[in-house]
Amino acid sequence: MSNAALKIGSNHPPGPIDYAQSVVDDINVFLSDHPTIQTENDAREAKPHLDRAKAAFEDVEKERDGLVRPLNERVSDINAKYKGVHNTDPKKPGAFDRIVIELKARVAAFMIKEEQRRQREAEIARLAQEEAERIAREAEAKEAEALENAKLGEIVDVAEVTKQADEAFEEFERQSRFAARAEKDTKVKIGGGFDRTASLRTVETLHLDSYGLALKAIGPNDKIRDAILSAARDHRKLHGELPAGVRATHERKL
């Protein structure tokens, strides 16, 4: 006899799992003796095992549910209390979350506006840098031309030409530094408080513009198939029939 069977009638009767184990042990013996079900008599012998298994599994589930249900209800009550004010799921914000979301939206609106202003300033600085570079290159060319002409005997104020070229390049370098700082400063950061600096981040959101094109590009896969079949069942509940492209097959099962 199995250990579970020995417990029957003792001071510690078998629990549902122990009893289910004895049922499964008996089924394993039956399966060893009957590699296949060949006759109606074999099927009749198997039927009590199926009935016992069904009852045993129901008892296992009943005990599990009895132990878990109070805990689940307690967890549900706790979640309702706390998630009602703060929920980590952004799709289901709590009461406190909605207030903070509004504050974040207002701060973000300012930061976006400020970032756009700084970007405009950075663009102006970049254009000024390009203009300063153009002037510097022209001054450099004039200096080179003046020096060449001086070699040919033309009277040229070389010192003045060189000075102008140097000043033009100094201005170009100054504008370059200014443009670099302006570009770096386009990213708005808000300090203060006691947490890390607040800054904008880019969040990607996907938009489905065409079911057909997307499905054609992605191709068949298990996730899409399961989602379509789930939606097809909902469609049948509403309209009484499966949508075009989805069919049902039926097989006989015990």
N, C-alpha and C positions, 0 to 999 in steps of 0.2 A: 504494500500500500504506500501511497505517496505521503510525504510529511503533512501535506494539507489535509489528507483524508484522516490521518491519525489524530488530528486536532479535533475532529468532530466528536462531540460528546464530552470533551474535556472541559476544564475550567476556562479555557481560552478558545472558544470556537473560531473557526477560520473566518477571516474577513473576506470581503468580496474579491480582493486580489488573490488571496490564497485559494479560494474556491475556484475562481476562474483559472488559476494555474492547474488545478486538478482536472478541470474540464478539458483544457488544452492538452494536458498530458494524455488523457484518455483518447482524445482525437488523434494525437500522434501515433498512438498504438493502433488505432483503427486504420489510419492511413498506411502504416507499415504492412498491415494485413490485407489491405485492399488498394494496391497500386492504381487500379481503375475501378470504376463502378460499372459492372457489366450486366447486372440483373436488377429487376425491380426489388428483389429481396435485399440486395446490397444497398439500394437506395433507401429502403425502409429501415435498415439497420443504421444508416447514416443520419436519418431524420432526427432521432432523439438527441444525437450529438449536436446537431445544428440548433435545436430548441434549447438545450442546456446552455450552449455557448451564447445564444441571444439573451437568455435570461441572466446569465452570469455577467455579460458585458453591460447589460442595463443596470445591474446592481453596482458594478464598478463605477459607472458614470454617475449613478445616483449618489454614491458615497462621495465621489470627487466633487460633485456639484454642491452637496451639503457642506463640505469643508471649505470650498472656495467661494461660494456665493456670499456669505457674510463678509469675507475679506474683500471681494470685488465690490460689494455695496459700500463698504467703508472707503475703499479706494475711490469709488465713484463720487462719494460725498466729499472727500478731501479734494479731488480734482475740481469738482464743481465750485468749491469754495475758493480755491486758490487760482484756478485758471479763469474764474469769473472776473478777477481783477488783473491778473497777469498771465498771459499764455505765450509760451515760446513759439507756438505755431503762428507765423505772421498772417496766415489766412483767417485766423480766428482770434483776433485781439481781444483782450479783456478790457474792462472799464478804464483802468489806469493806463493801459497801453494806448487807448485811443487818444487820451489827453497828451501823452508823450509824443505820439505820432503827429499830432497837430503842431506841437512845439518844434519837432524836428523838421516838419514841412516848412514852417516859417523861417527857421534858421537856414535851411537848404535853399529856400527861395532867395534870401539875401546873398548867400554864398555864390549862387549861380550868377546873380546879377553882378556881384563884385568881380567874379571871375571873368565875365564877359567884358567888363570895363577894363580890367587889367590886360586882357587879350588885345583890346583895341589899342591901348597904350603901347603894348609890346610890338604891335604891327607898325605903329607910327615910329617907334624907335628903330625897328628894322629898316624901314624906308629911309630914315635919316642916316643910318649906318651905310646903306647902299649909296646914298648921295655923297656922303663924306668920302667913301672909297673912290667914287668916280672923280671927285675933285682932286683927291690925292694922286690918283693915277695920271690925271691930266698935268698936275704940277710936276710929277716925276718925269713925264715926257718932255715938258717944257725945260726942265733942268738939264736933261740929257741933251736936248737940242741946243740949248745955250752953251753948254760946255763944248759941244762939237763945233759950234760956230766960233767960239773963242779960239779954238785951236787953229781955225782957218784965218784968224786975224781980225774977226769982227769984234768991235768994242761991245762988251756985254758986262752987265753988273752981276757977275757970278755969285757974289755973296748974297745979293738980294734974291736972286732966283733960288738959290739953295735954301735960304731962310724960308721962302714961301713954300717950298716943297716940304721942308721939315715941319712947318706949322700945319700944313695940310694933312700930313701923316699923323701928327699928334692928335689932330681933331678926329681923324678916322679911328685911331685907337681909342680915344675917349668915347666916341659914339658906339664903338664895338663893345666896350665894357658896359656901357649903359644899356645897350640892347640885350646883352647877355643877362644882366640883372633883371631887366624887365621880363624877359622870357621865363626866367627861373621863378619870378614872383607871381606868375599867372595862377599858380596853384594856391588857392585860398585856404588858410589854416586858422582855426579859432582856438586860441589858448585860454588859459584861466581854468577855474574849477580845480578838481583834484584827480581827474582821469587824464588819459592821453589826449593829445591835441586832436580836435575834430577837423575832419577834412572830407571833401566830396570823393566819392568813388563811383566808378562806372558799373552799372548793374545791367546785365543782359536780360532781355525779355524776348522770347521767341513768339512770333505771330504766324498763325497758319493762314496763308493766303489762298492756297489751293489744295484740297484734299487729294485730288487726282494726281497732280504733279508731284506732291510729296510722297505719296504711296508708290508711284512709279520710280522715283529716284531711290527711295529707301529699299524697296523690294520686300518680299515676304519675310516675316520673322515672327517668332512666337509671341512677342509683346503685342504687335499689331493684331495678330490673329485673335488672341485672347480678348483684346479690347473690343474688336469688332463683334465677336460672338456674344460678349456680355451686352453690348449695345443692341444686338439682334434680339436677345431675349427680352429686353425692355421694350423693343419695338413690337414684339409679338403680344406682350401684355396690353399694350395700348391699342393695337390694330387687329389683333386676333390672328396674325399671320407673320411669318418670317419675311424679312426684306429680300428683294431680289439679290441674287448672288450668294445667299445662305440657304442651305438645305439641312434637313434633319434625317438621320438614319436611326433605325431602331434594331435592337438585338435582344434576344431572349436571355434573361439572367435570373438566377435564383435569388 
